[in-house]
């Protein structure tokens, strides 16, 4: 088949706040070809990512993403790889291209899976989709008491693992942060898996991050996530050499395979976290998973949004039985829940798995999409190059 | 003063081709405050970069660049650093932000220089602006004969150094490429400085790149530029260990300081090439120059567009007397020449220097801007969030 159409749907909550909650808006991608339709999602700024698909060309290697996708053949996994290589070369000077293409690539896999009747994980070469232990991904409360309550809620909702992120951590004293970590531990009970995400707050200040290690170890945190800017490999490496039982985790900002590999090789992370909505889609994430296996590092998905993104993010490591932890958006905004008609519900053991169904195995809800759809339009020299498409 | 307004002007040639010539369009940035005006230029996709400035917020760390710039105080260099840090944090999930902010940051320096009556290089801490040896930056011809003629033209135009880039290199045989290299050498004469840029053509294939080394050495090429993707540090490092007299050069794709440092530390480049229109502006480029000095690597600007971009790109290493080579857009499209009213002309020795004048020392030509200005408009939910501003 040929890729006949690529359409972008910009969804948003009526009000967007400054909290670090990426489920407040979404960029849904629909790809059509051969009588089938595939869906994907960019974990990225919707409007800017749309612009990178439709913009006029600047020069030979600053072309819109559309140029490498529309009208191209799609009959097997190699075709997706060929399109990805074209995007990488033809759009090398277009920084946003990786974020834009991530959602498109996901949709291409969904389309190919539907056309062939195979789940994506099988198209990737896996023979089984192993069950994963989801952790609830929540934000630290403003106070330790709030954090304690959120941890209790997570446990009450059947989560044996929870990740606390952002909030006041790193903005006050080391003792303040220690109170937060121990509140999270208390709420999870002593057997719960506790993960901590500090959202790059220490920029590249190794000492400031290291000062939090004793409290993290005392609280039994399994990992410390994103202490520094995504590219601060030296800082990661220096902290990793001192972090003892608490392993470093990072990688969500990786917008190409190189960045993820460098975090492993030079940054010394113990957990590499990949967002398929940013790294260029499912295939590059699978390559990172292969590399992680080779290097003795554990692969984890990064997913804070919808169950479409969740299914996509499970595919790259669905066949890795030993890489069990998975991020699960425990309290997304209604938008992220409502625009899919199906969800990856946890089973009796509280576990989930990439669906054994064609493509990504997730149905879109047209009502859910319509409810949050924003109207956007981009015009150049009087010509409309983007308008919100019909569902 | 306060930053009162930031305006973007999207310029383009009437026809854009697929040649790797980044001067076919331009994104000019005007910043106003305290009765002064500063100008900068993004070396990036104009429309996508504009979108990153004006887009609605997605969440707390995926905010439009505007949020960290408009209305902020600007009285000294530290203020620019503070704004840059805010952009980096508040827009960490907005990939295009670095490209957008690059032109804004340049304009902030120009504005600050005009307000204080100082050239930017002095605000950066340099006491002199040393003269540089410009190399003509041209593309390889389709045939060795064409390349020979372009080399002769460069020499006839008074250039003692020339860089040949892109074209057929890496697409045919090793022998074909050798013919091109030797044609360039012949045209430059035996004393000319020959530089070769292959535009990432080998992706991360070390052997394919290494196969060209003997011919490059025979032609006396000083450097081999961008053999691989910007992030392919392993490939860079492996080739650097085998490259002998021909040093590796790279860095133009760096959109943060980390990337440039990693090319030095892990990629083993001998020349680090920074585009102020991509790395986040002038201050991060200066930090790379400081790091290059410390590591015994030579700093070079990357500039293929206007003389506004050229002046900006000279500032970060204006005071480094030993870092003499500079890229000089020898044959830009008329647009890039015409939108500035002043230019950095070469002196009797064929040399140039960052101007000893307030700010960047380059005047904008309103007629030149108007001639190439494109009308663009971005609307969300019926509200116009960008329209081409008045000059």
Interface residues (C-beta under 8 A of the other chain):
Chain A: X12 X16 X17 X18 X19 X20 X21 X22 X24 X25 X43 X44 X45 X46 X47 X48 X50 X51 X52 X55 X56 X57 X58 X59 X60 X61 X62 X63 X85 X88 X89 X92 X93 X94 X95 X96 X98 X99 X199 X200 X203 X229 X230 X231 X232 X233 X234 X253 X255 X256 X258 X259 X261 X262 X265 X266 X278 X374 X375 X376 X377 X378 X379 X380 X381 X382
Chain B: X12 X16 X17 X18 X19 X20 X21 X22 X24 X25 X43 X44 X45 X46 X47 X48 X50 X51 X52 X55 X56 X57 X58 X59 X60 X61 X62 X63 X85 X88 X89 X92 X93 X94 X95 X96 X98 X99 X199 X200 X203 X229 X230 X231 X232 X233 X234 X253 X255 X256 X258 X259 X261 X262 X265 X266 X278 X374 X375 X376 X377 X378 X379 X380 X381 X382
